[in-house]
Amino acid sequence: MNVEHGAWFGSGKGIELGDRSDIGMDALVIGPVRIGRDVMMGPRCILLASAHETASVDVPMNQQGFREDRPIVVEDDVWIGAGSIVLPGRRIGRGSIVGAGAVVVNDVPAWTVVAGNPARVVKERKPGTQVPEAVAEAADAAFNDTIGFG
């Protein structure tokens, strides 16, 4: 396991990190979050299992407190690209890729590539197949743009 410089875990409560998984530089992880084995996470990713309450229009939102935590689950062998945001209660399926800058508002099926805001499936990955070079090059370019090397 590898946790890069500047990663922040709030109180650290409810955070599990699997074997051989990496948390990117300046990541923000607020639990409960369970990260499986062999997960890669780029810099400045945000995984938030909590959210503010907003139901009442008669009380300012900053006085309404928090909703009940909804755990995030990241299954094994996942790549979460730089600058991605995963919202409360989401599950990212085994072998999936979350493109750089994606905002995950729904569960991510296993063996898929999602991208965008909101994140949508843009490709399926079938076990035993190779990701086309064009997809790999696009992912590299998006990463470089995100960190300012583009």
C-alpha angles and dihedrals in degrees: 000000000000128000114190127219117287097019109147127201103180106221091346089233115152097004119138123182121193129221118290093008125140131211113204129234115286093005119160115214118176113180165273084069127146115198116190132215125299094014120157119203122186126219123294097014118157124210111179122180093177134066139182121259112248105166099112121070090188095064124056110254092237088061098048097079127216134317119239111283116261110204121235118219123198109187126212125296098019129149116207109192126226117289096011121150123212114195128212120295098014126141120206109203128230117282095010130137125217108203121233112280095011120149110217108210097153134041114280113229118232117270096017137119116225128188141168140037106318094023113244132183109265099168143006121231114209117204110255096026132103125243107242115256091241091061091048091049092049090050091050092049092049090050092050092048091050095053095040101255095109 
